[in-house]
Amino acid sequence: MTALTPAEIAKIAHLARLDVPAHEQAQVAGEVTRILTWIEQLNEVDVSYVAPLANPHDLPLRLREDRVTENGDVRAILSNAPEQAADFFSVPRAVE
């Protein structure tokens, strides 16, 4: 693996919207290069004898009957709400 340059770190930082000051880019380049070198060493490990892990996507989906049910008493449900407006939960605005 070739070492990352401070210019490459500056580009990566810009793309990731990170603020890496120019005086720290050489240090960060060295640290990231060491991390990537260590990760490359993992490719040398022989894992041909290791069985794959179980994958939950291999299981069939359990389906339930689609039927109409009672929603419950609106007043009883809203009694747990710290704030309410009409027949709805009232929450603080999340998006400006």
PANUVO-210765 format. One line per field, with one value per atom (N, C-alpha, C): residue number from 1; x, y, z. Coordinates in steps of 0.05 Angstrom, whole numbers. Layout:
! residues N
num <- [NUM, ...]
c1 <- [X, ...]
c2 <- [Y, ...]
c3 <- [Z, ...]
! end
This chain:
! residues 96
num <- [1, 1, 1, 2, 2, 2, 3, 3, 3, 4, 4, 4, 5, 5, 5, 6, 6, 6, 7, 7, 7, 8, 8, 8, 9, 9, 9, 10, 10, 10, 11, 11, 11, 12, 12, 12, 13, 13, 13, 14, 14, 14, 15, 15, 15, 16, 16, 16, 17, 17, 17, 18, 18, 18, 19, 19, 19, 20, 20, 20, 21, 21, 21, 22, 22, 22, 23, 23, 23, 24, 24, 24, 25, 25, 25, 26, 26, 26, 27, 27, 27, 28, 28, 28, 29, 29, 29, 30, 30, 30, 31, 31, 31, 32, 32, 32, 33, 33, 33, 34, 34, 34, 35, 35, 35, 36, 36, 36, 37, 37, 37, 38, 38, 38, 39, 39, 39, 40, 40, 40, 41, 41, 41, 42, 42, 42, 43, 43, 43, 44, 44, 44, 45, 45, 45, 46, 46, 46, 47, 47, 47, 48, 48, 48, 49, 49, 49, 50, 50, 50, 51, 51, 51, 52, 52, 52, 53, 53, 53, 54, 54, 54, 55, 55, 55, 56, 56, 56, 57, 57, 57, 58, 58, 58, 59, 59, 59, 60, 60, 60, 61, 61, 61, 62, 62, 62, 63, 63, 63, 64, 64, 64, 65, 65, 65, 66, 66, 66, 67, 67, 67, 68, 68, 68, 69, 69, 69, 70, 70, 70, 71, 71, 71, 72, 72, 72, 73, 73, 73, 74, 74, 74, 75, 75, 75, 76, 76, 76, 77, 77, 77, 78, 78, 78, 79, 79, 79, 80, 80, 80, 81, 81, 81, 82, 82, 82, 83, 83, 83, 84, 84, 84, 85, 85, 85, 86, 86, 86, 87, 87, 87, 88, 88, 88, 89, 89, 89, 90, 90, 90, 91, 91, 91, 92, 92, 92, 93, 93, 93, 94, 94, 94, 95, 95, 95, 96, 96, 96]
c1 <- [17, 0, 18, 11, 25, 14, 32, 23, 6, -14, -31, -15, -21, -7, -26, -14, -31, -52, -45, -65, -88, -83, -105, -122, -109, -125, -142, -131, -147, -172, -168, -190, -211, -202, -220, -235, -221, -234, -255, -249, -268, -293, -289, -312, -329, -316, -330, -339, -335, -342, -330, -304, -289, -269, -264, -244, -218, -199, -173, -153, -143, -125, -100, -89, -66, -43, -38, -16, -19, -44, -49, -52, -52, -58, -36, -11, 11, 8, 2, -2, -25, -48, -71, -65, -50, -43, -27, -9, 6, -11, -30, -47, -66, -78, -96, -81, -57, -40, -35, -29, -24, -49, -72, -97, -103, -99, -105, -85, -60, -40, -49, -58, -67, -91, -110, -133, -125, -105, -95, -84, -72, -62, -84, -108, -130, -136, -129, -133, -114, -93, -74, -83, -104, -113, -129, -123, -137, -163, -185, -211, -227, -213, -227, -241, -232, -244, -266, -271, -291, -318, -338, -365, -377, -393, -405, -424, -428, -446, -475, -493, -521, -531, -548, -559, -589, -599, -627, -644, -632, -647, -653, -640, -646, -671, -681, -705, -730, -750, -776, -789, -804, -819, -843, -848, -872, -894, -915, -937, -960, -975, -998, -1023, -1045, -1070, -1075, -1082, -1088, -1117, -1123, -1151, -1154, -1178, -1184, -1187, -1175, -1178, -1187, -1194, -1201, -1176, -1178, -1154, -1152, -1172, -1172, -1186, -1189, -1202, -1182, -1189, -1171, -1164, -1184, -1180, -1161, -1164, -1146, -1117, -1114, -1088, -1075, -1090, -1079, -1075, -1086, -1082, -1052, -1037, -1009, -991, -1002, -987, -981, -956, -950, -965, -968, -983, -1000, -1023, -1040, -1054, -1061, -1076, -1099, -1123, -1147, -1144, -1145, -1143, -1116, -1095, -1068, -1047, -1025, -1002, -989, -980, -967, -937, -919, -890, -876, -852, -837, -829, -827, -819, -791, -787, -760, -744, -758, -745, -751, -730, -734, -740]
c2 <- [-24, 0, 25, 43, 68, 87, 103, 121, 143, 151, 173, 199, 218, 244, 263, 285, 305, 317, 318, 329, 309, 283, 264, 265, 269, 272, 297, 319, 343, 339, 323, 318, 300, 279, 262, 277, 294, 311, 329, 340, 358, 342, 319, 302, 293, 288, 279, 302, 326, 350, 351, 344, 344, 368, 379, 401, 390, 385, 376, 398, 412, 435, 425, 443, 437, 426, 437, 428, 400, 389, 361, 341, 350, 331, 310, 317, 298, 276, 284, 265, 246, 258, 242, 223, 232, 215, 191, 195, 172, 153, 163, 146, 130, 143, 129, 108, 114, 95, 70, 74, 51, 34, 48, 33, 17, 29, 14, -9, -5, -27, -50, -44, -65, -79, -65, -77, -95, -87, -104, -130, -131, -155, -176, -166, -185, -202, -191, -207, -231, -231, -253, -277, -273, -294, -315, -341, -362, -368, -362, -367, -387, -402, -422, -443, -449, -470, -459, -433, -421, -421, -432, -433, -405, -399, -372, -369, -345, -339, -342, -347, -349, -322, -323, -299, -298, -278, -277, -274, -265, -262, -289, -310, -336, -349, -338, -349, -339, -356, -347, -327, -309, -289, -302, -295, -304, -284, -293, -276, -279, -258, -260, -252, -260, -254, -224, -213, -184, -180, -170, -166, -140, -130, -105, -110, -93, -96, -69, -69, -45, -29, -3, 14, 21, 19, 27, 53, 60, 85, 108, 127, 150, 165, 170, 185, 170, 144, 128, 128, 126, 127, 154, 176, 202, 210, 196, 203, 199, 183, 179, 201, 217, 238, 262, 271, 295, 320, 321, 343, 331, 343, 334, 358, 355, 376, 361, 368, 354, 324, 307, 278, 268, 284, 276, 281, 266, 272, 298, 315, 339, 336, 339, 336, 362, 367, 390, 387, 410, 410, 400, 381, 369, 381, 393, 404, 434, 449, 478, 486]
c3 <- [0, 0, 0, -17, -17, 4, 15, 36, 25, 41, 33, 37, 20, 22, 37, 47, 60, 41, 15, -4, -7, -7, -8, 17, 40, 65, 64, 53, 50, 32, 11, -7, 6, 21, 35, 57, 71, 92, 80, 57, 43, 35, 24, 15, 39, 62, 86, 103, 93, 108, 136, 137, 162, 161, 184, 185, 196, 178, 185, 178, 199, 193, 178, 162, 145, 161, 185, 201, 213, 212, 222, 199, 174, 152, 149, 153, 151, 172, 197, 219, 213, 204, 198, 175, 155, 132, 142, 160, 172, 187, 203, 218, 201, 180, 162, 146, 138, 123, 140, 165, 183, 187, 189, 192, 167, 143, 118, 114, 122, 121, 138, 162, 181, 169, 156, 144, 121, 106, 84, 94, 118, 130, 134, 138, 143, 118, 94, 69, 68, 84, 84, 101, 117, 135, 118, 122, 108, 123, 110, 122, 105, 89, 72, 87, 111, 128, 146, 146, 164, 150, 164, 152, 153, 132, 132, 156, 165, 186, 176, 195, 188, 178, 158, 146, 151, 164, 170, 145, 123, 98, 84, 94, 82, 94, 115, 128, 114, 112, 100, 118, 106, 122, 135, 160, 173, 167, 155, 148, 167, 172, 189, 173, 182, 169, 170, 148, 146, 152, 176, 184, 199, 198, 212, 241, 258, 287, 298, 323, 337, 343, 339, 344, 373, 388, 416, 420, 445, 452, 449, 432, 427, 452, 469, 494, 513, 515, 532, 522, 495, 484, 488, 483, 486, 515, 534, 562, 570, 555, 560, 548, 531, 517, 535, 535, 551, 540, 513, 500, 478, 473, 452, 439, 414, 399, 385, 392, 382, 389, 369, 373, 365, 367, 358, 380, 378, 396, 386, 404, 397, 405, 386, 391, 382, 393, 384, 355, 342, 314, 311, 293, 289, 266, 247, 223, 222, 219, 216, 188]
! end
